[in-house]
């Protein structure tokens, strides 16, 4: 399919190539392994946050101040750890009091209570639910977490009793953070894979 703006596309491509050749693009972002989180200025050990999940890959906008990067990484890690532990205190510490879910599923209440109810319901279906952060990107006032959920369907979901089926699917969250708190979230889960794994949707 042809682009409606071929000249513009060509110009952007040329500009991008020139930026990469000049080393400019690599200066915009820095990539760190999980073990180097402290090196980004997060200093989480000093704050007693070693129990939080660590992203396998952390990419940070080098234009951010160390304080802003630290606050945003901490908020995201707290919220992501909430999903792997079910600890509501972590969610409440990560989310702003006026938190808004911008991709609110039908039937889920808006605000902080929404994720709390969702986590409780999901853990009733998958009690050993585990959440890994495969990638985390920190850009401007946004943090993007690429998550992988895994566990076993031994509980009840949608009236169906699990038989120990393995569950393994991905999700992506985009957090807007202000003053160290998540104020908005846009999220997308691979629900089809999950429903197929628990036997509620036929695999093709």
Buried (B, 14 or more C-beta within 10 A) or exposed (E): EEEEEEEEEEEEEEEEEEBEEEEEEEEEBBEBEEEEBBEBBBBBEEEEBEEBBBBBBBBBBEEBEEEBBBBBBBBBBBBBBBBBBBBBEBBBBBBBEEBBBEEBEEEBEEBBEBBBEBBEBBBEBBBEBBBBBEBBBBBEBBBBBBBBBBBBBBBEBEEEEBEEBEBEBBBBBBBBBBEBBBBBBBBEBBEEBBBBBBBEEEEE
